[in-house]
Amino acid sequence: MEANAGLVPVEIPTPENYKADVSQLPLSRVVPISSSYLYPYRVVIILRLIIFIFYLQYRYTHPVDDAYALWFVSVICESCFALSCLFDQFPKWSPVDRETFLDRLALRYDKEGEPSQLAHIDVFVTTADPIREPPLVTANTVLSILAVDYPADKVTCYVSDDGYAMQTFESLSETTEFAKKWVPFCKKYSIEPRAPEFYFTQKIDYLNDDIDLSFIKECREMKREYEELKVQINALVAKAQKVWKEGWTMQDGTPRPGNNPKDHPGMIQMFLGHDGGLDTDGNELPRLVYVSREKRPGFNHHKKAGAMNALIRASAILTNGAYILNVDCDHYFNNSKALIEAMCFMMDPAYEKNTCYVQFPQRFYDVDLHDRYANYNMVFFDIIMKGVDGIQGPFYVGTGCCFNRQALYGFDPVVEGDDVEISLLMSQQSLRKRFGQCPLLVGATVTETTNTASLLKEAINVISCDYEDETEWGEEIGWMYGSVTEDVLTGFKMHAKGWISIYCKPSRPAFLGCAPINLSDRLGQIHRWSFGSVECLLSRHCPIWYGLYNGKLRFLERVAYINNAAYPFTSIALLAYCILPAIPLLTGKSISPEITDIYGLWFIIVFIALFTTIYLELRWSDVRLRDWWRNEQFWVIGGTSANLFAVFQVLFKFFTKTDGNFSVTSKVDDQKVNSSELYILKWTWLLVPPTIITIINLAAIVFGVSSAIIDGYESWGPLIGKLIFAIWVMAHLYPFLQGLLQRENGIPTSVILSSIVLAMIFVLWWIRVDPFKIDKWLEVNIGSIVRNTYNKFSANLLDFDL
């Protein structure tokens, strides 16, 4: 234990603190990264920082005399990259893995023959658009929740329909009937996964001698039942498309109140009832509750965050589960023991008092074989998230996360020795100001004698559109408002209060979701994330200073949040650095000293340190080199398009006070993804900057090679170094080119014309201004300031003699 004590800042109890009884042993343990990987990794991080300092010092003091403007831009970009690298690297100082003991949880809280002592969990499923989020997708997610391996009376599934769609409501009614047959079938044969669409698309060898004949018979019958369910749900969708203009009507002929998704009353429907329902074997099923909050013109409904807060309040009235797990409508339970995995942390005495949430990694079922658009995002989920898990905990990523309800209510974590009841009682004194007018909202309990009708009436009240007026919902309680990435902001607020979070990565992925499978949707997703990150950086929740006064947010955790909020700004430097390699090929100028002098040595050392860091990260994280390379490619593609637009749009919003747009990512309702959908390309301005970079670099490569052929053998030597940088840029843009060129109808004309026009404007501006004419002015003015500043700094602090 002593050898690993310094690896994880979170206090981990030792086995000596527990009784000898097996049921009192820890429910989980931290598995530190092997020291053979971790210690060299830390050494390389420090060396890399020192190397960057010496490299930049050399670059600052050795300008390129005949291209001063290009040199100045390049060193500014390199400084930005170095700073970004610093903020990205140090939060990964103490990465950890974790292991859970599911059998110990059962021995302690779920003993055979006794009532289960496991905590009640409310599972939230969110959907907003029945067109982009098909009801069949939601139905599969709901079925996987109802069949989860957890006591049925301890689970309630809440489906939030923020579009008040009739097809969603009716499809849940059909799903409920099918669940009465599907759930006992899943539990009888312990099948995985428990979403029928994805179970039946698996290849099952029915000729295997180990397969029971009764299972084959029931499986075929269940598949036939599911096909009927699909027909019924698809018929509802088709009917909705036909009556969309007129709207749905009630049985008495009056228009349905929800025909206008932006103006309708709140609605709550218990499909399996307050006391649950029974399956075909007579066993109880988990509760299923449909919720659609009220919407009226003139109110700010706060998109997904507002819907989640309405679910918190409604669930507090109806079931008040101690823990809340939220998933998107397309993220089905791939592991039926996911709730048990989360409870191994939430109900472990070592963690339960100060853990705000348990975050599972996002995994996807519909990504193409080569993961062309880096949907798996392995560098983030298997490297960065493991790193921050060793500090104060991972970020909240919006889905697949199990919360402590008290943390969502804005309470501080319980410090050792505090009386929980007293702290809650003190919080209830300001109940109306913080939580609104409902007296049952905090601490509500549901008993057998509770009047269901009165509870429903109160639950309808708390999902009204004006309930949050003059309260702290969205500011200090629940999901936070003020950003399109309410997930990261919500997690940040919890960490700033002193809570810790846990990263749980079971061997079988807990959830599988639907990823954007074409270039346009993927860039749109990245744009939304970047937009929210910049919003947080420019808001009162800026991680640079927010919560500094209480000191509860650990330093490296703060650094991680700063990096997460500020990374889109590197897109400006990235855009410049992707264009710079083309200029030497077109003009003959150079942006760096000759590779033969000492600069070449520093350049090689920097790259050796970079690749050594990458190698060690891949070793301790088990991320494949191909996944890392896909991440690098889309860092460039997204950085020169989505991130860049996000920065300027947020700045525009900041100065003009206009709201940003949010669009739901399309989901498919079939596991089989048509490869042609990879090349469906919708017009978006996000496509233009990478296209311009591609045109400029391709033209530069052709011009440079043509010039070398004409000038003769001696010109090839200087050309090689310039070509390497341009080809390196093109290698990063390769998936983008595939998304454009392999499109069925070719590159959209609008993209080509816009890119050519903007490229010509750049060329004309270059000819008109001629940056090389201002090199002397820059050298005399800016250059002298840089040199004088550096000389003073080095004389007073560093005293380097290079």
C-alpha positions in Angstrom: 0.0 0.0 0.0 2.8 2.4 0.8 4.3 2.1 -2.7 1.1 3.3 -4.3 0.0 5.8 -1.7 1.2 8.8 -3.7 -0.5 7.7 -7.0 -4.1 8.6 -6.1 -5.1 11.8 -4.2 -8.4 10.3 -3.2 -8.3 8.6 0.2 -8.7 4.9 -0.2 -9.5 2.8 2.9 -7.3 -0.2 3.7 -8.7 -3.6 4.3 -7.7 -3.3 8.0 -10.5 -0.7 8.4 -13.1 -3.4 7.7 -14.3 -6.3 9.8 -13.2 -9.8 9.0 -16.7 -10.6 7.9 -16.7 -11.1 4.1 -19.9 -8.9 3.8 -18.0 -6.0 5.3 -15.1 -6.1 2.8 -14.7 -3.2 0.3 -17.1 -3.3 -2.7 -14.4 -1.9 -5.0 -10.8 -1.2 -5.2 -8.4 1.1 -7.0 -6.0 -0.6 -9.4 -3.0 1.8 -9.9 -1.2 1.8 -13.2 2.0 -0.3 -13.2 5.0 1.7 -12.0 7.0 0.4 -15.0 4.7 2.5 -17.2 3.8 5.3 -14.8 7.2 6.5 -13.5 8.8 6.8 -16.9 5.6 8.5 -18.1 6.0 11.1 -15.4 9.7 11.6 -16.1 8.9 12.2 -19.8 6.2 14.7 -18.9 8.8 16.8 -16.9 11.5 16.4 -19.6 9.0 17.4 -22.2 8.2 20.6 -20.3 11.9 21.5 -20.1 12.5 20.7 -23.7 9.6 22.9 -24.8 11.1 25.8 -22.7 14.5 25.4 -24.4 13.0 24.9 -27.9 10.8 28.0 -27.6 13.7 30.0 -26.2 15.7 29.2 -29.2 12.8 30.0 -31.6 12.2 33.4 -29.9 15.9 34.4 -30.2 16.5 33.2 -33.8 14.1 34.9 -36.2 14.0 34.1 -39.9 15.3 37.4 -41.3 13.8 37.1 -44.8 10.4 36.1 -43.6 9.9 37.8 -40.3 6.1 37.9 -40.4 5.9 34.1 -41.1 8.4 33.4 -38.3 6.4 35.6 -35.9 3.1 33.8 -36.6 4.7 30.4 -36.4 6.3 31.0 -33.0 3.0 32.4 -31.6 1.3 29.2 -32.8 4.0 27.0 -31.3 3.6 28.8 -28.0 -0.1 28.2 -28.0 0.4 24.5 -28.7 3.0 24.2 -26.0 0.6 25.8 -23.4 -2.2 23.6 -24.6 0.0 20.6 -24.3 1.0 21.6 -20.7 -2.7 21.9 -19.6 -3.5 18.6 -21.3 -0.6 16.6 -19.9 -0.4 17.2 -16.2 -4.0 16.2 -15.3 -2.9 12.7 -16.5 -0.3 12.6 -13.8 -2.0 9.8 -11.7 -4.2 7.6 -13.9 -6.0 4.7 -12.2 -8.2 1.7 -13.0 -10.9 0.4 -10.8 -12.3 -3.0 -10.0 -15.7 -3.8 -8.5 -16.9 -6.8 -6.4 -20.5 -7.6 -7.4 -20.7 -10.6 -5.2 -19.8 -8.6 -2.1 -22.6 -6.1 -2.8 -25.1 -9.0 -2.9 -23.7 -10.4 0.4 -24.2 -7.1 2.1 -27.4 -5.7 0.7 -29.3 -8.3 -1.3 -29.2 -11.5 0.8 -31.3 -14.4 -0.4 -34.5 -14.9 1.5 -34.5 -11.4 2.9 -35.9 -8.1 1.5 -33.4 -6.4 -0.7 -31.6 -3.5 1.0 -30.3 -2.1 -2.3 -31.1 1.6 -2.9 -33.9 2.7 -5.1 -32.7 4.0 -8.5 -34.6 6.3 -10.8 -33.5 5.9 -14.4 -34.1 8.9 -16.7 -34.4 8.5 -20.5 -34.6 11.7 -22.5 -36.0 12.2 -26.0 -37.1 15.4 -27.8 -37.7 14.7 -31.5 -39.5 11.6 -32.7 -38.2 12.2 -36.2 -34.5 12.3 -35.4 -34.9 10.0 -32.4 -37.2 7.2 -33.7 -39.6 5.7 -31.1 -38.3 2.3 -31.8 -34.9 3.4 -30.5 -36.4 4.7 -27.3 -38.5 1.5 -27.0 -35.3 -0.7 -27.1 -33.6 1.5 -24.4 -36.7 1.2 -22.2 -36.9 -2.5 -22.6 -33.2 -2.9 -21.6 -33.9 -0.9 -18.5 -37.0 -2.9 -17.5 -35.0 -6.1 -17.9 -32.0 -4.9 -15.9 -30.5 -7.2 -13.3 -31.7 -5.3 -10.2 -34.7 -5.8 -7.8 -37.8 -4.8 -9.8 -39.3 -2.8 -6.9 -36.1 -0.8 -6.6 -36.1 0.6 -10.2 -38.3 3.2 -11.9 -37.8 4.2 -15.5 -38.9 7.8 -16.4 -39.1 8.7 -20.1 -39.0 12.4 -20.7 -40.7 13.3 -24.0 -39.8 17.0 -24.6 -41.6 17.0 -27.9 -44.9 15.7 -26.5 -45.1 13.4 -29.5 -48.1 11.1 -29.8 -46.1 8.4 -31.5 -43.7 8.3 -28.6 -46.5 8.1 -26.0 -48.3 5.4 -28.0 -45.2 3.4 -28.6 -44.5 3.2 -24.9 -47.9 1.7 -24.4 -47.1 -1.0 -26.9 -43.6 -1.5 -25.4 -45.2 -2.1 -22.0 -47.2 -5.0 -23.2 -44.2 -6.6 -24.9 -42.1 -6.0 -21.7 -44.4 -8.4 -19.8 -43.1 -11.2 -22.0 -39.6 -9.9 -22.8 -38.4 -9.3 -19.2 -39.0 -12.9 -17.9 -37.4 -14.3 -21.0 -34.2 -12.2 -20.5 -33.9 -13.2 -16.8 -34.7 -16.9 -17.4 -31.9 -17.3 -19.9 -29.6 -14.5 -18.7 -29.3 -13.1 -22.2 -27.1 -10.1 -23.1 -27.8 -7.5 -24.3 -31.4 -7.0 -23.2 -32.5 -4.6 -26.0 -34.3 -6.9 -28.4 -33.2 -5.1 -31.6 -29.6 -5.8 -30.8 -30.0 -9.2 -29.2 -31.8 -10.6 -32.3 -29.2 -9.2 -34.7 -26.5 -11.2 -33.0 -25.4 -14.5 -34.7 -26.6 -17.4 -32.5 -25.5 -20.9 -33.3 -28.7 -22.9 -32.8 -26.9 -26.1 -33.7 -24.7 -25.9 -30.6 -25.2 -28.9 -28.4 -25.1 -26.7 -25.3 -28.2 -24.8 -26.3 -31.5 -25.9 -24.7 -34.2 -26.8 -27.2 -36.8 -24.9 -25.0 -34.6 -21.8 -25.3 -34.6 -22.1 -29.1 -38.4 -22.4 -29.2 -38.9 -19.4 -26.8 -36.3 -17.4 -28.6 -38.1 -17.8 -32.0 -41.4 -17.0 -30.4 -40.0 -13.9 -28.8 -38.5 -12.8 -32.0 -41.8 -13.1 -33.7 -43.4 -11.0 -31.0 -40.8 -8.4 -31.4 -41.3 -8.2 -35.1 -45.0 -7.5 -34.4 -44.0 -4.8 -32.0 -41.8 -3.2 -34.7 -44.7 -3.2 -37.1 -47.0 -1.6 -34.6 -44.5 1.2 -33.7 -43.5 1.8 -37.3 -47.3 2.1 -38.1 -47.6 4.7 -35.4 -44.7 6.7 -37.0 -46.2 6.4 -40.4 -49.6 7.6 -39.1 -48.0 10.5 -37.4 -46.4 11.6 -40.6 -49.8 11.6 -42.3 -51.7 13.6 -39.6 -48.9 15.9 -38.8 -50.4 19.0 -40.4 -53.9 18.5 -39.0 -52.7 17.1 -35.7 -53.9 14.3 -33.5 -57.5 14.2 -32.2 -58.9 12.8 -29.0 -61.7 10.2 -28.9 -64.3 12.9 -28.5 -63.0 14.6 -31.7 -61.3 17.5 -30.0 -57.7 18.4 -30.9 -55.0 16.8 -28.8 -53.5 19.4 -26.4 -50.0 18.4 -27.5 -50.4 19.1 -31.2 -48.2 22.1 -30.7 -44.9 20.9 -29.2 -44.1 24.4 -28.0 -47.4 25.1 -26.4 -49.0 22.3 -24.3 -49.8 21.3 -20.7 -47.7 19.0 -18.6 -48.5 15.3 -18.7 -47.5 12.3 -16.5 -48.7 8.7 -17.3 -47.8 5.7 -15.2 -47.8 2.8 -17.7 -46.9 0.1 -15.2 -48.6 1.9 -12.3 -47.5 3.2 -9.0 -47.1 -0.3 -7.6 -45.4 -1.7 -10.7 -46.9 -4.4 -13.0 -46.7 -8.1 -13.4 -45.1 -10.0 -16.2 -46.4 -13.3 -17.7 -44.7 -15.3 -14.9 -46.5 -13.2 -12.2 -43.4 -11.4 -11.1 -43.3 -7.6 -10.5 -41.9 -5.3 -13.2 -40.1 -2.0 -12.6 -42.3 1.1 -12.8 -42.5 3.0 -16.1 -43.5 6.6 -16.1 -44.0 8.9 -19.1 -43.3 12.6 -18.4 -43.8 15.6 -20.7 -43.3 18.9 -19.0 -45.5 22.0 -19.7 -44.4 24.4 -22.4 -45.7 27.8 -23.1 -44.6 30.7 -25.4 -42.6 33.4 -23.6 -40.8 31.0 -21.2 -37.2 29.9 -21.5 -37.4 26.1 -21.2 -33.6 25.5 -21.1 -33.6 22.6 -23.6 -32.3 19.3 -22.2 -31.2 20.7 -18.8 -34.7 22.0 -18.2 -36.2 18.6 -19.1 -33.8 16.9 -16.7 -34.7 19.2 -13.8 -38.4 18.6 -14.4 -37.7 14.9 -14.1 -35.8 15.4 -10.9 -38.8 17.1 -9.3 -41.4 14.7 -10.7 -39.4 11.7 -9.6 -38.9 13.2 -6.1 -42.6 13.3 -5.7 -43.4 9.9 -7.1 -40.5 7.6 -6.0 -37.7 9.7 -4.7 -34.9 7.2 -5.5 -31.7 7.9 -3.7 -29.8 7.7 -6.9 -30.5 8.8 -10.5 -29.1 7.3 -13.6 -29.6 9.2 -16.9 -29.2 7.9 -20.4 -30.0 9.3 -23.8 -32.8 7.6 -25.6 -30.4 5.8 -28.0 -28.1 4.5 -25.2 -29.4 1.1 -24.3 -28.2 -1.1 -21.4 -25.6 -3.4 -22.9 -24.7 -4.8 -19.5 -27.6 -5.9 -17.4 -25.5 -5.4 -14.2 -24.7 -1.8 -14.9 -26.8 -0.6 -11.9 -25.0 -3.1 -9.6 -21.7 -1.8 -10.9 -22.7 1.8 -10.0 -23.9 0.7 -6.6 -20.6 -0.9 -5.8 -19.3 2.7 -5.5 -22.4 4.5 -4.4 -23.2 2.2 -1.5 -19.6 1.5 -0.5 -19.1 3.2 2.9 -15.7 4.4 1.6 -17.3 6.5 -1.1 -21.1 7.0 -0.5 -20.8 10.2 1.6 -18.7 12.2 -0.8 -19.3 10.7 -4.3 -21.6 12.8 -6.5 -21.7 10.5 -9.5 -20.3 7.4 -11.2 -19.6 8.0 -14.9 -19.5 5.1 -17.4 -17.6 5.5 -20.7 -19.6 6.1 -23.9 -19.4 3.2 -26.4 -21.2 2.9 -29.7 -22.7 0.1 -31.8 -22.9 1.8 -35.3 -19.4 3.1 -36.0 -17.9 2.0 -39.2 -15.1 -0.6 -39.2 -12.3 1.9 -39.5 -13.9 4.6 -37.2 -13.3 7.1 -39.9 -14.6 10.1 -37.9 -13.1 9.1 -34.5 -16.5 8.5 -32.9 -15.1 6.1 -30.3 -13.0 9.0 -29.0 -10.7 6.5 -27.2 -8.1 9.1 -26.2 -10.7 11.0 -24.2 -12.5 8.1 -22.6 -9.5 5.7 -22.0 -6.7 8.2 -21.3 -8.0 11.6 -20.1 -10.9 10.2 -18.1 -8.6 7.7 -16.4 -6.2 10.5 -15.6 -8.7 12.8 -13.9 -10.2 9.8 -12.1 -6.9 9.7 -10.1 -7.4 13.4 -9.0 -11.0 14.2 -8.1 -12.9 12.3 -10.7 -14.0 12.3 -14.3 -16.1 14.8 -16.2 -19.8 14.3 -16.6 -20.4 13.6 -20.3 -24.2 13.8 -20.4 -25.3 10.1 -20.5 -24.5 6.9 -18.8 -24.0 8.5 -15.4 -25.4 7.6 -11.9 -25.9 10.5 -9.6 -26.3 10.9 -5.9 -29.6 12.8 -5.6 -28.3 14.9 -2.7 -25.4 16.2 -4.9 -28.0 17.2 -7.6 -29.9 19.1 -4.9 -26.8 21.3 -4.4 -25.8 20.0 -1.0 -22.2 19.9 0.0 -20.6 16.4 0.6 -20.8 15.1 4.2 -17.6 15.7 6.1 -16.5 13.1 8.6 -18.3 13.7 11.9 -21.2 15.8 10.4 -24.8 14.9 11.2 -26.5 14.3 7.9 -30.0 15.0 9.3 -29.0 18.3 10.8 -27.5 19.5 7.5 -30.6 18.5 5.6 -32.9 20.2 8.2 -30.9 23.4 7.9 -31.3 23.2 4.1 -35.1 22.8 4.4 -35.4 26.1 6.2 -34.9 27.9 2.9 -36.9 25.3 1.0 -39.2 27.7 -0.8 -36.5 30.0 -2.0 -34.3 27.2 -3.2 -36.7 24.5 -4.4 -40.0 26.2 -5.0 -43.4 26.0 -3.5 -43.7 22.2 -3.3 -43.3 21.0 0.3 -42.9 17.3 -0.7 -40.0 18.0 -3.1 -37.1 17.2 -0.6 -37.4 14.2 1.6 -40.7 13.0 0.1 -41.4 9.3 0.8 -43.9 7.1 -1.0 -45.8 4.6 1.2 -48.6 2.1 0.6 -51.1 4.6 2.1 -50.0 7.4 -0.2 -52.8 8.8 -2.4 -51.5 8.3 -5.9 -53.9 10.9 -7.4 -52.6 13.6 -5.0 -49.0 12.7 -5.8 -49.7 12.9 -9.5 -51.3 16.3 -9.1 -48.3 17.6 -7.2 -45.9 16.1 -9.8 -47.8 17.9 -12.5 -47.4 21.1 -10.6 -43.6 20.8 -10.3 -43.2 20.3 -14.1 -45.1 23.5 -15.0 -43.1 26.0 -17.0 -43.3 28.7 -14.3 -42.4 26.5 -11.3 -38.7 27.5 -11.4 -39.4 31.2 -11.2 -37.5 32.8 -8.3 -35.9 29.5 -7.3 -32.3 28.2 -7.6 -33.1 25.5 -10.2 -30.5 25.5 -12.9 -28.2 27.9 -10.9 -27.3 25.9 -7.8 -29.7 22.9 -8.0 -30.0 20.2 -10.6 -28.6 20.4 -14.1 -27.0 23.8 -14.7 -28.3 26.4 -17.2 -26.3 28.8 -19.3 -24.5 26.4 -21.6 -25.4 23.9 -24.4 -23.0 21.5 -22.7 -24.9 21.5 -19.4 -23.3 18.2 -18.6 -19.8 19.4 -18.1 -21.0 22.5 -16.3 -23.1 20.4 -13.9 -20.2 18.1 -13.1 -17.9 21.1 -12.6 -20.2 22.7 -10.1 -20.3 19.5 -8.0 -16.5 19.1 -8.0 -16.2 22.8 -7.0 -18.3 22.0 -3.9 -15.8 19.3 -2.9 -17.6 16.2 -4.3 -15.6 13.4 -6.0 -16.7 11.3 -9.0 -15.8 7.8 -10.1 -15.0 6.4 -13.5 -16.4 2.9 -13.8 -15.3 0.9 -16.8 -16.7 -2.7 -16.6 -15.3 -5.4 -18.9 -18.6 -5.5 -20.8 -19.6 -2.0 -21.8 -22.5 -0.8 -19.6 -24.2 1.1 -22.4 -24.0 1.3 -26.2 -25.3 4.3 -28.1 -25.8 5.7 -31.6 -23.0 7.8 -33.1 -23.2 10.3 -35.9 -22.1 8.3 -38.9 -21.5 11.0 -41.5 -19.1 13.9 -41.7 -21.7 16.7 -41.4 -23.4 15.3 -38.2 -20.0 14.6 -36.6 -18.8 18.1 -37.2 -22.1 19.4 -35.9 -21.6 17.4 -32.7 -18.1 18.7 -32.2 -19.3 22.2 -32.8 -21.9 21.9 -30.1 -19.3 20.6 -27.6 -16.9 23.4 -28.5 -19.6 26.0 -28.3 -20.5 24.9 -24.8 -16.9 24.8 -23.7 -16.2 28.4 -24.7 -19.5 29.5 -23.1 -18.2 28.1 -19.8 -14.9 29.8 -20.2 -16.5 33.2 -20.7 -19.2 32.8 -18.0 -19.2 33.3 -14.3 -18.4 29.6 -14.0 -15.0 30.1 -15.6 -12.9 27.3 -14.2 -9.9 29.6 -13.9 -11.3 31.4 -10.9 -14.7 29.9 -10.0 -14.6 28.3 -6.5 -11.1 29.6 -5.7 -12.3 31.0 -2.3 -13.3 27.6 -0.9 -10.3 25.6 -2.2 -12.4 22.4 -2.6 -11.6 21.9 -6.3 -8.2 20.3 -6.5 -5.5 22.1 -8.5 -5.0 19.5 -11.2 -8.7 19.0 -11.5 -9.0 22.7 -12.1 -6.3 22.5 -14.7 -8.2 19.7 -16.5 -11.4 21.8 -16.5 -9.5 24.8 -17.8 -8.1 22.7 -20.6 -11.6 21.3 -21.4 -13.0 24.9 -21.6 -10.2 26.6 -23.4 -9.2 24.0 -26.0 -11.3 25.4 -28.9 -9.1 28.6 -28.9 -6.2 26.5 -30.1 -8.2 26.2 -33.4 -7.0 29.7 -34.4 -3.3 28.7 -34.1 -4.1 25.4 -35.7 -5.7 27.1 -38.7 -2.7 29.3 -39.2 -0.3 26.4 -38.7 -2.1 24.3 -41.4 -1.7 27.1 -43.9 1.9 28.0 -43.1 3.4 24.9 -44.6 2.0 25.9 -48.1 3.6 29.3 -48.1 7.2 28.2 -48.2 6.4 26.0 -51.2 4.6 28.8 -53.0 7.0 31.6 -52.2 10.3 30.0 -51.5 10.5 31.6 -48.1 11.1 29.6 -44.9 9.3 29.8 -41.6 12.1 28.2 -39.6 15.9 28.1 -39.6 17.7 25.6 -41.7 17.3 22.0 -40.4 21.1 21.6 -40.4 21.8 24.0 -37.5 21.0 23.6 -33.8 17.3 24.2 -34.5 17.2 20.9 -36.2 18.5 19.2 -33.0 15.9 20.9 -30.9 13.2 20.0 -33.4 14.2 16.3 -33.3 14.3 16.3 -29.5 10.8 17.8 -29.3 9.4 15.1 -31.5 11.2 12.3 -29.7 9.7 13.5 -26.4 6.3 13.8 -28.0 6.3 10.2 -29.5 7.7 8.8 -26.2 4.8 10.3 -24.3 2.3 8.9 -26.8 3.9 5.5 -26.6 3.7 5.3 -22.8 0.1 6.6 -22.8 -0.9 3.9 -25.2 0.8 1.3 -23.0 -0.9 2.1 -19.8 -4.2 2.8 -21.3 -4.4 -0.1 -23.8 -5.5 2.3 -26.5 -4.5 1.2 -30.0 -2.3 3.3 -32.2 -5.0 3.4 -34.9 -7.5 4.9 -32.4 -4.9 7.5 -31.3 -4.2 8.4 -35.0 -7.9 8.8 -35.7 -8.2 11.1 -32.8 -5.3 13.2 -34.0 -6.8 13.4 -37.5 -10.1 14.6 -36.2 -8.4 17.0 -33.8 -7.1 18.8 -36.9 -10.4 18.4 -38.9 -12.6 19.6 -36.0 -10.1 22.2 -34.9 -10.0 24.0 -38.3 -13.8 23.8 -38.7 -16.2 23.2 -35.7 -13.9 24.5 -33.0 -13.0 27.6 -35.0 -16.7 28.5 -35.7 -17.6 27.9 -32.1 -15.0 30.4 -30.9 -16.3 33.2 -33.1 -19.9 32.3 -32.6 -19.6 32.4 -28.8 -17.7 35.7 -29.0 -20.5 37.0 -31.2 -23.1 35.8 -28.7 -21.1 37.3 -25.8 -21.1 40.8 -27.3 -24.6 40.7 -28.9 -26.4 38.7 -26.2 -28.0 36.3 -28.7 -28.7 32.7 -27.9 -27.0 29.7 -29.6 -28.8 27.1 -31.6 -29.0 23.4 -30.5 -29.9 20.5 -32.8 -30.5 16.9 -31.8 -28.1 14.4 -33.4 -29.8 12.0 -35.7 -30.2 8.4 -34.4 -30.8 5.3 -36.5 -33.3 2.6 -35.6 -31.3 -0.3 -36.9 -28.0 -1.8 -35.8 -27.1 -2.4 -39.4 -25.6 0.8 -40.7 -25.7 1.4 -44.5 -22.2 2.3 -45.5 -23.5 4.8 -48.0 -24.8 6.9 -45.1 -21.1 7.6 -44.3 -21.1 9.9 -47.4 -24.4 11.7 -46.9 -23.2 15.3 -46.8 -25.4 18.2 -45.8 -24.3 21.7 -46.6 -22.7 23.5 -43.6 -20.2 26.3 -43.4 -18.1 24.0 -41.2 -16.9 22.2 -44.4 -15.4 25.3 -45.9 -12.2 26.0 -43.8 -10.8 22.4 -44.1 -11.6 22.5 -47.9 -9.7 25.8 -48.2 -6.7 24.3 -46.3 -6.8 21.2 -48.6 -6.9 23.3 -51.8 -4.0 25.6 -50.7 -1.8 22.7 -49.6 -2.5 20.6 -52.6 -1.7 23.5 -54.9 1.5 24.2 -52.9 2.6 20.6 -53.2 2.0 20.6 -56.9 3.7 23.9 -57.4 6.7 23.0 -55.3 7.3 19.7 -57.0 6.9 21.3 -60.4 9.4 24.0 -59.6 11.9 21.4 -58.3 11.5 19.4 -61.6 12.2 22.6 -63.6 15.0 23.9 -61.4 16.9 20.6 -61.3 18.5 18.2 -58.8 19.9 20.8 -56.4 16.5 22.2 -55.6 15.2 18.9 -54.2 17.1 19.1 -51.0 15.5 22.3 -49.6 12.1 21.1 -51.0 12.0 17.9 -49.0 11.8 19.6 -45.6 9.0 21.9 -46.9 7.1 19.0 -48.4 7.1 17.0 -45.2 5.0 19.7 -43.3 2.5 20.0 -46.1 2.1 16.3 -46.5 1.7 15.9 -42.7 -1.2 18.4 -42.9 -2.8 16.4 -45.8 -2.4 13.2 -43.8 -4.5 14.6 -41.0 -7.2 15.8 -43.4 -7.5 12.4 -45.1 -10.8 11.4 -43.4 -12.2 14.7 -44.4 -11.2 14.2 -48.0 -12.8 10.7 -47.9 -16.0 12.2 -46.6 -16.0 14.7 -49.5 -14.7 12.7 -52.5 -16.4 9.4 -51.8 -19.8 11.0 -51.7 -22.2 9.6 -54.2 -22.8 12.8 -56.1 -19.4 14.3 -55.5 -18.4 17.3 -53.5 -21.3 19.8 -53.1 -21.0 22.7 -55.6 -21.7 25.2 -52.8 -18.7 23.9 -50.8 -16.4 24.1 -53.9 -17.5 27.6 -54.9 -17.3 29.0 -51.4 -13.9 27.5 -50.8 -12.5 28.7 -54.1 -13.9 32.2 -53.6 -12.4 32.5 -50.1 -9.1 31.0 -51.2 -8.9 33.7 -54.0 -9.7 36.4 -51.6 -6.8 35.2 -49.4 -4.5 35.2 -52.4 -5.5 38.6 -53.6 -5.1 40.0 -50.1 -1.7 38.4 -49.9 -0.6 40.0 -53.2 -2.1 43.4 -52.2 -0.5 43.5 -48.8 2.6 41.4 -49.5 3.5 40.5 -45.9 7.2 40.2 -46.8 7.3 44.0 -47.3 6.5 44.5 -43.7 9.2 42.1 -42.4 11.6 45.0 -41.7 9.0 47.0 -39.8 8.1 43.9 -37.7 11.7 43.2 -37.1 12.4 46.7 -35.9 9.3 47.1 -33.8 7.8 43.8 -32.5 11.1 42.0 -32.8 12.9 44.4 -30.6 10.1 44.3 -28.0 10.2 40.5 -27.9 14.0 40.4 -27.7 14.2 43.0 -24.9 11.5 41.3 -22.9 13.2 38.0 -23.3 16.6 39.4 -22.4 15.2 40.9 -19.1 13.4 37.8 -18.2 16.4 35.5 -18.8 18.8 37.9 -17.0 16.6 38.1 -13.9 15.1 34.6 -13.7 16.7 32.0 -15.9 20.1 33.3 -16.8 20.4 30.8 -19.6 23.6 31.0 -21.8 22.8 29.2 -24.9 
